Amino acid sequence: MPDGSATLTLTLHAKIAEIDAADWDACAGDGNPFVSHAFLSAMEDSGSANSRTGWLPQHAVLRREDQRVVGIVPMYAKSHSYGEYVFDHGWANALERTGQSYYPKLQVAAPFSPVPGPRLLRRPGSGLPIATLANALEQACQSLGLSSVNVTFCTREEWDGLGDAGWLRRTGMQFHWENDNYADFDGFLGALSSRKRKVLRRERRDANAAGLTFHALSGADITEAHWDAFYRFYHSTVDRKWGSAYLTRSFFSLLGERLGDKVVLMYAENAGRPVAGALNLAGDEALYGRNWGCRGDWPFLHFELCYYRAIDWAIAHGLKRVEAGAQGRHKIQRGYLPKHTYSAHWIQHTGLRRAVASFLQEERAGIEREMAALAEESPFRKGED
């Protein structure tokens, strides 16, 4: 595979263990834990991303002639569209009505994690163009005889580059809290309108008056007993939502072992008995909220543990933002405002590609209208007090 004066070789790997961790992390950097070798290997080694869950690793590696790794793409062959949070079921149905199969497809993502971040991992100084990686993924898809390559929750730079390479571009929306150099939570509250400020203070007061004890645990402070409890919380949430428990119990132990202080567990107890937990991972600039669960009925506990405690932690540790996961219009009133997310798609079937391109053009316009309307619901002061 030529790239200017260099010749690159593409290999696909059915296990992340086949790829040197130092090479992987040299390409991924350390800013976003969800694309780290530690996180993704915990997914595989725990049996969470495998044939059972329909996430078969096909990690792409680009090497120079001297065997130096210059690019890596965390990629999976998917037999369904679950656990992605960017929905393409309609595309699959459309192709299958023509008598062709949409699955398997290639998915470039962090499994079960709707967390924006880099997806086309390039070693700094390599000069590897996004277009070269795009071409490599297209070739991989064709050689495997699969329907498409889908790069979800990528960066804006990757989205632009893939679009320039002819890929279809999609936008989505999440709700993120941004740290405007607040000294503490009261500083954040001071930026809100008086009415919204009162609501948040009441919610925190009621949550903290329920007789619960709260902890923010990380690193060695998280014991196997904590993970046992959290796994029960995780299952209770999955059961309530009629979902599937993709993550195994061992995943959480491996996560704590391999990511250390990047794991932040918000934990609530009642008289020494665990009643709720919210799992976060910390990056260089953001705290990323992931899974949560609860046993019992406690006023405003979800808001306190998942949103307000995360804000407290981010301020205390100088992080720029909190990303609290997918969906949740209710987050706006708690200071989490709508932000774009980005995905890019390469589809082999010409007819489906044309139809999806038309759909995405309309969808992007709809996302812009929705975000503009939601921005009007911002709780931040507009000069009235």
Helices and strands as residue ranges (DSSP letters): E 2-3, E 6-7, E 9-13, G 16-18, H 21-28, G 33-35, H 37-45, E 55-57, E 59-63, E 69-73, E 75-78, H 89-96, E 105-108, E 121-122, H 130-144, E 148-154, H 156-164, E 168-178, H 185-189, H 194-208, E 212-218, G 219-221, H 224-240, H 249-259, G 260-262, E 263-270, E 273-282, E 286-294, H 301-302, I 303-308, H 309-316, E 321-323, G 329-334, E 337-347, H 350-375
